[in-house]
Amino acid sequence: MDKDEVFNKIADLVADQFDVDRSKITGDLNFKNDLDADSIDFVEFVLDMEDTFNAEISDEDAEKLNTINEAVDFVMAHQK
């Protein structure tokens, strides 16, 4: 899966989870600052990412995911 595909899948998850217009989602979008994601929202998002990409994301790694680009980079680095 290439970076654009990963970005699009994550952007779709964000649009669904946080009720955001898909066209307004950019790589710099910050989960906490721009989406006002609380810890429960973010945990649900991480679980959706794990399901979508068939990957395991540790709590320690999840804490480092602040933006869409960071989430994309994580998935790219941990693809099987």
LOMI-177532 format. One line per field, with one value per residue (C-alpha): residue number from 1; residue in one letter; x, y, z. Coordinates in nm, 2 decimals. Each point is the difference from the previous one (the first is absolute). Layout:
pos [NUM, ...]
code [A, ...]
east [X, ...]
north [Y, ...]
up [Z, ...]
# end
This chain:
pos [1, 2, 3, 4, 5, 6, 7, 8, 9, 10, 11, 12, 13, 14, 15, 16, 17, 18, 19, 20, 21, 22, 23, 24, 25, 26, 27, 28, 29, 30, 31, 32, 33, 34, 35, 36, 37, 38, 39, 40, 41, 42, 43, 44, 45, 46, 47, 48, 49, 50, 51, 52, 53, 54, 55, 56, 57, 58, 59, 60, 61, 62, 63, 64, 65, 66, 67, 68, 69, 70, 71, 72, 73, 74, 75, 76, 77, 78, 79, 80]
code [M, D, K, D, E, V, F, N, K, I, A, D, L, V, A, D, Q, F, D, V, D, R, S, K, I, T, G, D, L, N, F, K, N, D, L, D, A, D, S, I, D, F, V, E, F, V, L, D, M, E, D, T, F, N, A, E, I, S, D, E, D, A, E, K, L, N, T, I, N, E, A, V, D, F, V, M, A, H, Q, K]
east [0.00, 0.14, 0.00, -0.30, -0.21, 0.09, -0.07, -0.34, -0.10, 0.10, -0.18, -0.31, 0.02, 0.04, -0.29, -0.22, 0.12, 0.01, -0.27, 0.23, -0.05, 0.24, 0.12, 0.13, 0.23, 0.37, 0.31, 0.06, -0.33, 0.06, -0.23, -0.01, 0.03, -0.20, -0.25, -0.03, 0.04, -0.02, 0.18, -0.30, -0.04, 0.36, 0.01, -0.30, 0.19, 0.31, -0.21, -0.15, 0.35, 0.11, -0.30, 0.04, 0.38, 0.01, 0.27, 0.05, 0.07, 0.13, -0.11, 0.35, -0.01, -0.36, 0.11, 0.24, -0.27, -0.10, -0.07, -0.14, 0.35, 0.15, -0.27, 0.08, 0.37, -0.06, -0.21, 0.26, 0.28, -0.19, -0.16, 0.03]
north [0.00, 0.34, 0.32, 0.15, -0.31, 0.00, 0.37, -0.05, -0.28, 0.19, 0.31, -0.21, -0.13, 0.35, 0.13, -0.28, 0.00, 0.38, 0.11, 0.22, 0.09, -0.23, 0.28, 0.20, -0.27, 0.07, -0.17, 0.28, -0.06, -0.04, -0.25, 0.19, 0.36, 0.00, -0.28, 0.05, -0.38, -0.11, -0.32, -0.22, 0.13, -0.04, -0.36, -0.09, 0.15, -0.20, -0.32, 0.08, 0.05, -0.33, -0.17, 0.18, -0.07, -0.33, 0.14, 0.03, 0.35, 0.01, 0.26, 0.15, 0.03, 0.13, 0.29, 0.11, 0.03, 0.37, 0.07, -0.19, 0.00, -0.16, -0.27, -0.05, -0.02, -0.26, -0.22, 0.03, -0.10, -0.30, -0.16, -0.37]
up [0.00, -0.09, 0.20, -0.18, 0.06, 0.37, 0.03, -0.17, 0.23, 0.31, -0.13, -0.05, 0.35, 0.14, -0.20, 0.13, 0.36, 0.05, -0.23, -0.21, -0.36, -0.19, -0.23, 0.30, 0.12, -0.05, 0.12, 0.25, 0.18, 0.37, 0.18, 0.33, -0.11, -0.33, 0.08, 0.37, 0.04, 0.35, 0.12, -0.07, -0.35, -0.07, 0.14, -0.23, -0.29, 0.08, 0.02, -0.34, -0.14, 0.14, -0.17, -0.33, -0.03, 0.18, 0.23, 0.37, 0.14, 0.35, 0.25, -0.01, -0.38, 0.00, 0.23, -0.27, -0.27, 0.01, -0.37, -0.30, -0.15, 0.31, -0.02, -0.37, 0.07, 0.28, -0.22, -0.29, 0.24, 0.14, -0.31, -0.03]
# end
